[in-house]
Amino acid sequence: MEVIGSQNPTGGTGINNQSQQEQSPVQNDVVGDNDIPDVFMELILEFQAVTGMEDMAESRRILEANEWDLLNAISRHMGFEQIPDRIQNIQHQQSSTSNITRQSAAVQDEALVVQRRRAPTEPATTGQGVSNENDQSIIRRVWRMVTAPVHFFFRYFWDFVGFGLRFLQQDPRRAVTDPVQDVMNFITKFEATYGANHPTFYQGTYGHALNDAKRELKFLLVYLESEEHSDTNAFSRIVLANQEFIDLVRENMLFWGCSVSTPEGYRTSQAMREHTYPFLALIVLKNNRMTIVAKIEGVIDPDRVVTRLQQAVADNEAYLVAERQDRLERSMTQTLREQQDAAYMESLKADQEKEKRKKEEVERKRQEELEKQRLIDEENDRKEALQKLKTETKAKLQSEPTLDDPEVIRVLIKLPNGTRLERRFKKSDSLKHLYYFVFSHQEAPDYFEIATNFPKRTLPCKPSEELPEPPTFIDAGFGPKEMLFVYDLES
């Protein structure tokens, strides 16, 4: 980082310390505050309190450009066209007291120099030296008493003014906007200003970039740009366009950038806590947290930037390697668990199928037994009904006539099983009595028909809805003696 020089308020040569601190990768390359005198540091702090500027180096540059005139620096920075008369009076009083103080100090310094030069040849008496020192001490005390109220009023008055301005003027960086659009506008403006020769910017919010870097196990390089800083142009053209820097970023990192003048860049700046610009921060997954492992601030030498980044990558690559190994082990464990779960589910499914088939077989057999039992029950019911019907039919059968009855007809009946039956009927009897006789016999089939032998003729002897009263024997053409055959209709 280029060391910032300064001049004293009178315009003469003041402090011009040239120092540069090399720190560890986690620290930042910044100029220390110890090389700034207390009086200048107070002016810088008052300037920052009023204007809200957080960059100390930039605040110092603005005050130097205004010859350390705090009021003019604040007015020009905040765009005031003129300073109120009351503030001009305060400025005049401060200038007067400051000039008197500087003149008094100059006179004292000159007197001391003359005294030192005369010391070898014209030694002063002890009383005179003590008197001079007492006089100088009295003068300092008097001027301190004179300037203290003015300095007190000036300091706290501007603190109050700065507080009021912050309250009345809302910081546009705190507004709620589209963070993705902030990043895209920054990329578009950057390429329009500096060209397309730069590392590929991540097109998304800072939070999205963090999540992707964590998921992909890559470093995340964050670039915050301050358009007000004098080194921004040189950094963008020299460092970001350096081919070695581009190759390093492409091979190892995701690159995210934004301007701190936008809400998204400002929110990221609050998380980074940078001190000056240009600013780079290297972030990596460390101990399961996204951690800043290197900050580079105010450096515009591409070789130093690349060296610092290479060192930070080398120092922290082990965390990514360990995380990759952990993820691989977790993935293998998960895969093994999934395979075991799949095998278990397959075995469980086979057991369930087997149990299902077993239950289905048991149920099928049970249904078969039930069906068989139902058929048996139905058959028994049918037989009981037939038996009951036969009993009732036998009761309907008329008594058999005697042999000497002139209307008697002798009928021989042959059953399907070969059993022969014989029965006498009257010629005037209905054929239904023939049916009742056969049906009520225990060896007769349940469903049958009766027919003559030759020529074969089926006799309508069974009562039905169509034929409730069958014809008589004489109507059927029966002679004194007939041979009939019974045919089983279920065989």
Buried (B, 14 or more C-beta within 10 A) or exposed (E): BBEBBBBBBEEEEBEEEEEEEEEEBBEBBBBEEEBBEEEBBBBBBBBBBBBEBBBBBBBBBBBBBBEBBBBBBBBEBEEEEEBEEEBEEBBEBBEEBBEEBBEBEEEBEEEEEEBEEEEEEEEEEEEEEEEBEEEBEEBBEEBEEEBEEBBEEBBEEBBEBBEEBBEEEEEEBEEEEEBEEBBBBBBEEBEEEBEEEBBEBBEBBBEBBBBBBBEEBBBBBBBBBBEBBEBBBEBBBBBBBBEEBBEBBEEBBBBBBBBBBBBBBBBBBEEBEBBBBBBBBBBBBBEEEBBBBBBBBBBBBBEBBBEBBEEBBEBBEEBBEEBEEEEEEEEEEEEEEEEEEEEEEEEEEEEEEEEEEEEEEEEEEEEEEEEEEEEEEEEEEEEEEBEEEBEEBEEEBEEBBEEEEEBBBBBEBBBBEEEEBEBBBBBEBBBBBBBBBBBBBEEBBEEBBBBBEEEEEEBBBBBEEEEEEBBBBBEBEBEEEBEBBBBBEEE
